[in-house]
Amino acid sequence: MPAAILSETAPVDKSNDRVQRMFGEIAPRYDFLNHLLSLNIDRYWRWRTTRIVKPEGDRPILDLCTGTGDLALAFDRAAGQKVKITGSDFCPEMLDLARVKGAKLGVNDHIEWIEADAQALPFPSDTYQIVSVAFGLRNVADTDQGLREMVRVCAPGGRVAVLEFTTPRWQPLRGLYGWYFRNVLPKIGQTLMRNNSAAYEYLPQSVGQFYEYEELTQRMEAAGLSDVKFYPFTFGVATLYVGRKVEK
């Protein structure tokens, strides 16, 4: 079932310029507010992602729309800091924070932070054992192109992992969640993180209009993945989708 309960009539503006400007504005307090609004559950979601999609062998890992680098760093811990990891994002302000985080942890010798558009990745095909994105695919202007690029750079037999917000399917949680996302979260976000792009009004709109569950699974399959499965987290507030690139 589509997430119509959260959607708006007009399509949300996901143009590159708007999204890049918006995340640049909120970058300084992005981590603080994410952890506050999720009660730190977002840390658990990333940890569980690295357990379901465990690093295997020595092939590198790519994390797209990495933001301040939390999922890339989680994969680094899961791999025992023995695998080359690239975190990419097209917002330089976010990447600056990721580099600071990596420097504090002493991992920037094997984690590379690169500015890149998820729709036109500057990475070679058939390279990465895992290509991941957390809470970023819905911000890519062309979802299908983003998925095709993820599959292209993934190694044959490798895995593509998408962690994204979803709408709980069960009532009354579905209704309560929709009410919170529409009425409470935007006010808290805009109060604590003043910005000119209404970032925390954009959040419920982008979630409500994005593909979820079987819809996103089908798009991942159309992009070239097989055996796509999804794993709802925390009653369906977030969902992890995992598919494997067909071996040649």
Buried (B, 14 or more C-beta within 10 A) or exposed (E): EBBEBBBEEEEBBBEEEBBBBBBBBBBEBBBEBBBEBBEEEBBBBBEBBBEBBEBEEEBBBBBBBBBBBBBBBBBBBBBEBEBBBBBBBBBEBBBBBBBEBBEEBEBBEBBBBBEBBBBEBEBEEEBBBBBBBBBBBBBBBEBBBBBBBBBBBBBEBBBBBBBBBBBBBEEEBBEEBBEEBBEEBBEBBBEEBEBEBEBBBBBBBBBBBBBBBEEBBEBBBEBBBEEBEBBBBBEBBBBBBBBBBEEE
